[in-house]
Amino acid sequence: MDSAVRGDAPIYDRLIAERGDVPTDVRRVAEETLTQVTRAMDFSGLGGSPGYTRMPFPPAPAG
């Protein structure tokens, strides 16, 4: 986070120096995880087995 966004925060600067920039690290890990999950859940490359026809959903009950 740059100083223009957070303002003058010497306590924050000291925490960053001591512990690292945790929010930035968390954001990076979250983005990497989202990318991995998106790849893992992408079934678009899978086709149905040969001869398989999808059954349509039954019509909704009237009323």
N, C-alpha and C positions, 0 to 999 in steps of 0.2 A: 504494500500500500504506500503510495507516495505521500510526501509531507503536505502537499497541497490539499489532499483529500482529508487527511486526519488532523491537520493543523499542527500546532506546536504541542507535542505530547512527549516530554522527556521520559515519563514513566513507561510509556509504550515502547519508546526506543530502547530503554534499558531491558525491558522484558524480551524484546526481539533479540537483543544481543545475548541475553542469558539463555533463552529457551528456543530461539529460532522463530521464524514467522509461521506459527501454527495455522492461522487462517489460510495462508497461501498454500501450505502443504496439504491441508484438508481439501481445498478446492482442486488441487492438481490430482490427488488420489481419487476424488469423486468423479472428475472428468475421465480419468483412465478407466475407472470401474464402469461408468456409463458406456464407454466405447466397447469394453469387453462384453458387457451384457447385451448391447445392441447386436454385436457380431454373433454371440451365442444364441440369441433368440431369433435370428434371421433364418426363416425356413423357406424363403423365396426360391432358393436353389433346389429344393427338394420337389420332385414331381410325384404325383400319385403313382402307384404301381400300375403296370400295364393292364388294361382291361377294367380298371377300377373306375366306376362312375359314382359321382357324389349323389347321395340321397338328398332330395330337397327336404327342407323343414316342413312338417305338417302344417296345414293352415291353422290359423288361430281360431279358437272356439268363438262362435257367434254369441253376441249378447252382452 
